Amino acid sequence: MAHVSVPMYWRTVPQRYGMVGQRCRKCDAVNFPPKGVCKYCNASSEFDEVKLSGKGKVHTFVLIGAGGAPPEFAEQEKAGGMYPVAIVELDEGPKVIGQIADVNPKDVKMGMPVSTELRKIYSEEGVIRYGFKFIPEELSR
Amino acid sequence: MSRLPVGISGYGVAVPRLRIKKDEYAKAWGSFQASGVAEKAVMGFDEDILTFATKVSKRALASVALEPGKVTRLALASTSAPYVEKVLSGTIVTGVGIPRGAFVSDHTTSSRAGTEAFMAGIEHVIANPSGYALVAVADAPKASMWSPIEHGLGAGAAGFVLSHDDLIAEFEGHAAYACEHFGERFRPRDEELIRDLNVKKFAQSSFMGATVKAASSLLKNIGTKPEDYAHVVIQQPDARLPRTIAKKLGFTDAHLASSSIAGELGDLGAASAPVGLAAALDAGKLGERILVISYGSGAASDAMSFKIVGDRKAVPGIRSELDRKHYIDYIQYLKLKGAIK
């Protein structure tokens, strides 16, 4: 399992629960997840916090099934079956990776509008790790 | 004593997408034990009461167009929290963006916890006229697959914004009843699943006694009569018991129509009366009254009266949540409930 320690996960809670990203003070681009140095201009580490809408479009995706899930998602795949993982282009620009929930995997399409909601991602050391997943936009409000 | 009107400014409801039909139980066990429940909602592998409480909190705030930053009180309720010790509200505060200075409380020990949290919110806004209380109730009770009580257990959530501002339903009063009772729906420390000794008559007499007493004292206290109400919301462990209570109080099945959700969602535990209230608010018209009666084994009941004073409705409403569904079979259900590992 790709081990992420509890303190390390905790530091990412604002981005995982609340889609908190950063706007570069030099080039104005939005970084999500937050970075040490702006990945767009590579010239600034000064940012303003910005809360993203969580809305975006599926850029590309893959269906994980048939025992292909990494260990922390193996139980999810066994209990719930095949699940889609997508790269989503957010309305604010960044491309992020995340699962798509509440959807028949066969219905996922490139360009499909999605939005985020809080879900259980996986559990480790008895601690439930929550974070965003994408859901089809027509289901969200 | 006169005071500023308080009540519900906004609300939201959410139901998981997965459903199982009673036929699946009949195939597996030869019978289905929850009266009047045709199908019920089931949480997915990545859902729990905290993800649902977060969702209904956001929806309730959006229905009033209230910034989460305005919330001064959060009361969370559920009987099926993922942790027995840990401040559960912490997840909601961060997930929704509620100020960290808001006073939070977790209500978790009985299916009456939803109205208990609701009253904590009402007391807060009465004491703090400029405050906003958010009440989030989500539940998905769990029992052994061998227990008859398991058959009816469903899942759902509702959230409410309570304040003095821009009310859609004015709170008219509350009456409570509590007494010692045992053997029905309990969960000893160190056990994950609900037990029920299944002494039906004994359990039902407690349910009926507490709910009828709480509701009758409320009507007496505020001077209302059954004919003053258009909607009556009663705790729904199944679809039949509320009808018996309603009849005893002088109400008819028509009063229960708008809030009857157990037939499609199952027993929502602490969320039963709150989701029923949300459904009644969806259907309610200006000037109509709603009576809400909850029950928690052990035993206690809350009765609350509301008058509809605004016609703003939640989006999505209960109907669209009920219609968004995907059926699973009993084997998938067992896997999701962790009954086979």
Contacts between the chains, C-beta under 8 A, distances in Angstrom:
chain1	res1	chain2	res2	distance
A	13	B	94	6.1
A	14	B	94	7.6
A	17	B	91	7.7
A	17	B	94	5.0
A	17	B	95	4.7
A	18	B	94	6.8
A	18	B	95	7.0
A	18	B	97	6.0
A	51	B	97	7.8
A	75	B	45	7.8
A	76	B	45	5.1
A	76	B	46	6.6
A	78	B	335	7.2
A	79	B	45	4.9
A	79	B	335	4.3
A	79	B	336	5.7
A	79	B	338	7.8
A	80	B	44	6.5
A	80	B	45	4.2
A	80	B	46	7.7
A	80	B	335	7.7
A	80	B	336	7.0
A	99	B	46	7.8
A	101	B	44	7.0
A	101	B	46	6.1
A	102	B	17	5.2
A	102	B	44	7.5
A	104	B	326	7.5
A	117	B	51	7.3
A	117	B	54	7.7
A	117	B	55	6.1
A	118	B	50	7.7
A	118	B	51	5.0
A	118	B	54	4.7
A	118	B	55	7.2
A	118	B	95	4.9
A	119	B	46	4.2
A	119	B	47	6.6
A	119	B	51	5.5
A	120	B	45	7.7
A	120	B	46	4.6
A	120	B	47	7.0
A	120	B	48	6.0
A	120	B	51	6.6
A	121	B	46	7.3
A	128	B	48	7.5
A	128	B	82	5.7
A	130	B	50	7.0
A	130	B	51	7.0
A	130	B	91	6.4
A	130	B	95	7.3
A	133	B	46	6.7
A	139	B	17	7.9
A	139	B	324	6.7
A	141	B	59	6.4
A	141	B	62	6.8
A	141	B	315	5.5
A	141	B	316	5.8
